[in-house]
């Protein structure tokens, strides 16, 4: 009794392969049923052909032709196995491979909070302690004082990639989408196309929640290197700048 999984020749009567443990009794029973069905069909076809007056040699020739065209049980099992494997690979790619990480979800929630000018959601992702004070009513946040400076924002089709996640630290790269700020008078920030200019976002975990570490840079709706003077990451005057004797 040959194992269909590893090819090991097992003694007759074995239900499981001695080499790999694959169940083989069910397969042998299926083969026996298939053989019995084939014999019954052949007998029925032989009887019908003989009733039609077809001579015995022609009957046997036709039966052999039918057997050659009919796929074997082994072929059918192989085809079923291939189909099952394809389905499993598809599910693995769709369900597992397509699932976003928690740091990526935090980054997208951060930009959504900016777009909505939702200052509480923004503080929860940037300054958890200030967020708690605001929740208690001990602090009244305002979007402009918290750095959400533009009157409106466009955030479209953000695409992210998890670069690193180690313990309480993570890095997420924005690799697609568009981000721009607008003032009421029509002035625009210039925007940033993340598909052309990727942006790396660093996060830390605070009390089980991912928080944007470098949010003063992450919130800027334009290229960081295009900031005034290109002197530093922040628009403040650098140390010693502008001083005269």
N, C-alpha and C positions, 0 to 999 in steps of 0.2 A: 504494500500500500504506500504509494509515493506521496510525499507531502507537497502540496501545491505551493507552499511558501518557500521552502529551502531545498526541495528536491530529494530529501533523505528518504531512503526506502525502508519503511517501517514494517514490522511483522504484521500479518493479517490480524484483524480484530482490534487493533489499537484505535482508541478514540482521539488521542492527542499525539502529535509528533514527538518522538523521543529526543530529537535534535533541537528543535526550536520551540516546542510547546504549542504549535498551531493546531486548532481543532481540525481533524480530518474525517471523523466519522460522519458528520453531516454532509460533507462533500461526496463521500462514497455513496451515501444513500441517494443523494441527488443524481449522481451518475447512474445508479441502478434504475431509478425512476425514468430517467431519460432513455436508457436502453430499452426498458419495457415499452415505453411510449413509441419508440422507433419501430420496434418489432410489431406492435399492434397496427401502426399506420401502414407499414409495409404489407402486412397481411391483408388489410382492407383494400389498399391500392391494387394488390395482386389479384384479389377476387373481382374487383370492379373491371380491371382490364381483361381478365379471362372471360367475364360475362359479355364484354364487347367483342369478343372473338379474336383478341390479340394473341398471337402465339407466345409460348413460354419464353423463348429467347428474347423476343421484343419486350416482354414484361420485365425480365431481369435487367435488360439494358436500360429501360426507363427508370427502374428503381435505383440503379447505380448512379444515374445522372442526377436524380433527386438527392441522393446522399451526398454527392460531391458539392451540390449547391447549398445544402443546409449547413450552417455553421455548427461546429462542435460545441459541446458544453464548456470545454476549456476555453475556447475562443470567446464564448459569451461571458464567462467569468472574468476574463482579462479585460474585455471591453467595459464591463460593469466597474471593475477596479479602477480603470483609467478615469471613468466619469466621476466616480466618488472622489478620487484624488484631485481632479480639477476643481470640483465644487469646494472641497476643503481648503485648497490653496486660495480660491477666490474669497472665501469667507475670512480666512486669516488675513489677507491683504486688506479687505474692506473694513472688517471690524477691529482688528488689532493694529494693522499698519496705519489706518486712517484716524486713530484716536489721538486727540490733542493732549499734551501734558498739562499739568496744573500751572506751571510757570507760563506757558503759552497762553492759557486762558486768562491769567492775570494781566498779561501785557495787552491783550485785546480788550479786556474790561477797562483798563486804564485809558486807552484811547477812546473807548466808547463814552466813558465818563467825561472826558474833555469835550467830545462832540456834543454831548447832551448838556454840557455845563452843569453837571451834577456834582456839586462840590462835596457832598457827603461821600459819595462813591469814590471820588478822587482822593479825599483824605484817608479813607479806609485803605487805599492801595499805596499811599505815600507816607502819611504821618498817623500811624495807628493811635498814638497817645492823644494827639489833637482831636482825632475822630471820636475818641471816648469822651473827651470833654464836651464836644459838640452834642453828642448823644444825650449827655446829662443836662444840657442847657446851660453849661458854664462857659460856653464859647459860641459866638455866632459867626460862622464862617461866611465868607463872601468870595465868589469865583475870582474876582479881580485881585483881591488881596492875597489869595492863595496862588496866584500866578497863571490863572486861566485868563489871559490878557485880552484876547480877541473877542469881538462881539459874537462871532459864529465860526464854526469849523466845518470842514469837509474831511471825512475819513471814509475812504472807499476800499473795499476788498483787501483788507490786510492779510498777508500771508506770512507765517512765522516758521522758524526752524529752531528746535531745541539744540543748543550747542553743548551745554554742560548742565548737569544736575548732580551735585555732590553734597549730601547732607542738607544743610540749611542755606546753601548757595546755589544759584543757577544763573545761566546766561542764555538769553533768547535773542536770535537775530531776526529782524524784520526783513524779509526778502521780496516782498511784493505789496502793492497797494499805493494809495496816494493820500497825502495829509497836507492841509493848507488852512490858514486862518484868514478871516476877513473882518474889517472894520465897517461900521455903518456908512461911512462916507465913501465906501467903495474901494478903499486901499486894501491891498492884499499882501500876505506875507511872502509870497513867491512859491511856497509849497515845496514838497519833496516827493519825488517818485522813488519809492523804496525798491522798485525792481531795478533801478539804475544805481541807487545809492543806499546800500544796506545800512541798517542801524542796529548796533549791538546794545541790548538792554540787560543790565545786571539786576538781579533780584536777591533778596534775603528772606528767610522765613522767620516770621515773628508770631509767636503764639499759634503756630500751625497754619498761618496764612502767608502767602507770598506777597512781598512788598517791593515796589520799584525803588531800587537804591539810588539810581542816578536820574531821578525824575526831573530835576531842573533842566537837564539836557534833553531827556526823552520827550518832554512836552513841547519842544520847539517845532513849529510848523514850517521849517525851512532848513536848508543844509547847514549843519553846524559850522563847517569851514567858511561859510559865507557871512558869519557874524561880523559886526562892525569892527574893522581894524584887524580881524583875524589874530587877536592877541592872545586869547585864552579861551577856555571852554565856556566861560561866563562873561557877560557883557560889562562887568565892573572894570574899573581902571586897575591895571596891574600895579603891583607894589612899586612905588618909586616913580610911577608914570606921571608926567605933567608937572613935576616939582622943578622950581628954578632956584638958583642961588640968590 
